[in-house]
């Protein structure tokens, strides 16, 4: 009884098995509600059997190939966005270049329609357009997050580096770049969720290339709700897998990270 009471106390620190028990209860509750909510005549969601049928059909139609296409598009855009964003953010302490980083951070309020219009004028290849739409959006949010990380660097760390006779560029390298590399991976993990969420919209630019977004649009066109929910579950699980991988990579590479 005392253990259960701890579950409802703010800021209580629980053991791993207790956290797993709470997670299991919530998962069982969601699944139970799913079965109950789809057992009547009025159904907000398709029943689990319909979703499993849709998942089986998708797998037989080459679901893994479409997942690979989406992951390839996401990886290509991410690599370009990381290189560009890091260059802009790391050079932001230079007064002459800081307005560039701040301006790009403000551009994140631009709608997708305006960006795709100008890209269509400059880029003729649809696949390249897909990549650059993702690159632009990820870079804008990535730069914003990185600027926040740099702003939170304590002045004491910079003063300590200067007291060790480091030049200004050495301070930039040791404190800003090397000293916050673990934060970069955490920012990347957060911003990848935005890119992964946008895949459905971006992949509709080039249907022939396939991808999870194309499968969802085709399923929605034929009102196949079982396949739609199955695809949403696949997208969620793959996204959570990416998030888990980057988080584990951060812990392996930076074992003493405080974040």
N, C-alpha and C positions, 0 to 999 in steps of 0.2 A: 504493500500500500504506500509506503514511504517513497518507493521508487517511482510510482505513478504520479505522486504529488510533485516530484521534482520536474516532471514534464511540463507543468503549468506554472513554474516559477520563473520570473524574468531573470536573465543572465545566469541561469543554472548551467554548470558544466557537466555534460553527460558522457558516459563511457561509450565506446564504439558500438557495443551490442545494444545499448539503449537507443542510440540514434538509428540503428538498423531496424529496431522494433518499431519505432515511430514511422519510419519510411515505409515499412511493410504494411502497417495499418492504413496509411494514406493511399498506397497503391491498391490495396484490397478494396478500400472504400470507393475509389474512382472506378475500378472494374465492376464492382457491385452495382454502382449507380448506372453504369453503362448498360448492364444487362436489364436493370429495372426500367430505365428510361426508353429502351427500345422494344419492350415486350408488349406495349399497348398498340392501339390503332394509330395514334398520333405519335410520330417519331421525329425527334429533332436530329438524331444521328442514325446512320445505318446500323443494324445489329452486328455484333461481332462476327457472326457467320458470313455475312455479306462482305465484311472487310477482309476476312481471311480468304474468301473466294477471289476478291479483287487482288489481294497480295499474290496469290498463286498464279493468276492470269498474268500479272505484271512480270513475275519472275520468268514465266515461260516465254514472254515476249521480249526478253532481253533487258530486264531491269538493271542488272549489274553493268551492262554496257553504258546505259544512261547515267548511272551513278559515276562511272569512270569519266564520262564526258563532263559532268558537272564539277567533279573534283579537279579535273585538268584545267577547266576554265577558271575555277577559283584559285588554283595554285599559280597559274600564269599571271593573273591579275594581282595576286597578293605579292609576288616577288617584285614586280615592277613598282607597285605602290610603296612597298617597304623601302626600297632603295631611294625613291624620290622623296618620300616623306621624311626619312631620317636625314637626308641631305639638307632639306629645308629647315627642319626643326633644329638640327645641331648647329646650323649657321645663324640661327635667330639671335644668339647673344651678340653678334656683330651688329652695331647700331644701323649701318647702312642697309643691311639685309633683313632686319627684323620686320619692317612694314610688309615685306613679301609674305612672310609666314603668317602674320596677323590677318592680312587680306585673304589669304587662302583659307584660313580658319573661318572667316566670316562667310565665305562662299558656300558653306555647307547648307545654307538656307535656300539655295537655288533648287527649283523643281526639276524632276527627271526629264520632263518634256522639253524644256529649254535646252538642256545639255545634249540630248539625243538629236535635236534638230541641227545644231551646229556641227556635231560629229558626223552626221549623215552628209553634210556638205563637204567636209574635209576628208572623210574616209569612205572608200568605195566598197571595201571588203566587209561583209557582215560579221564575220568572226572577229576581225580586228576591232570592229565597233563594239561588240560585246565586251571584249577585254578592256577597252578604254573607258567604257561607261563604268565598269566596276573599279578600274584604277582611279578614276576621278573621284568617285564617291568615297572609296576607302581612304584615299590620300587626304581628303578634306577632313574627315573625322579622325584619322590617325594623327595628322598634324595638330589638330585641336587637343587631343589627349596628350600628345608629347609635350606641347607647350605647357600644359598643366603640370606634368611631371617636372619639367625644368624649373617652373616657377616655385615648386615646393622644395627645391634643394635648399637646405639650411645655409645661411650665409657663413656659418662657422666652418663648414667643409671647404668653402672657397677660400676663406681666410687662412685655414690650416695649410692648404696647398700653396698659397702665396708665401706663408712663413717658411716653407721648405724650399724657397727660391725657385719655384716653378714659374715659367713664363705664362702669359695669358693663354697662349695656345696649348701649353702643357696642362693648365688648369682645365681647359675645355676638354682635353683628351682624358685626363685622369678622373676628374670629378663628374663631368657631364656625360661623356660617352661610356667609358669603362665602368664608372661608379653606378650608373643607372641602367645597365644592360638587362638586368632582371626585370626592371619595370617595363622595358620595351616589349619583352615577351608577354607580360601580363596585359599591356595595352593592345598588343596584337591579338591576343585571345579574345578580348572584349569586342574589338572592332570586326573580327572575322564573323561574328554573329550577324552584323549588319549586312555584310557581303553575302553570306549564305542565305539570308532572308530575301535578298533582292534577286536571287537567281531565277525565280519564277518569272519575274518581269523581264529580265535581261535576256534569258534564253528564248523568249518568244520572238526576238529580233531575227534569229536564224533557226527556223524549225528543222531544217535538214541536218543540222549538227546534233540534234537530239538533246538529251538532258532531262533532269527531273522536272524542270519547268515546262517543257514541251509535253510531257506525259500528263501533267496536271491540267494544262489547257485543253488537251484532247479529251480527257475524262470529263472535264467540266462542260465541254461542248455537247457531249452525249448524255449529260446528267447522270453519270455513273458515280453515285455518291460513295459506294463501297470502295472503288478504286481511288477516289479523291482522299478519303480518310486514310487509306493504306499508304498512299504516297506522302501525306502529311506526317504520318508516323515514321516513314523511312527518312524523310528530310530531317525530322527532329532527332532521330537516333544517330544519323550520320553527323549532324551538327554537334550533338553532345559528345560523340566520339572524337571529333576534331578538337573540341574544347578540352577534353580530358587529356588528349595527347600533348597539346601545347603546355598544359599545366604540369604534367609529369616531366616534360622536357625542361621546363623552367626549374623544377625541383632538383633534377639530375645535374644540370649545368651550374646552377647557383644554389648549392646546398645550404648556404647560410642566408638566403634571402629572407627578409623580414615581411614580405607581402604575401 
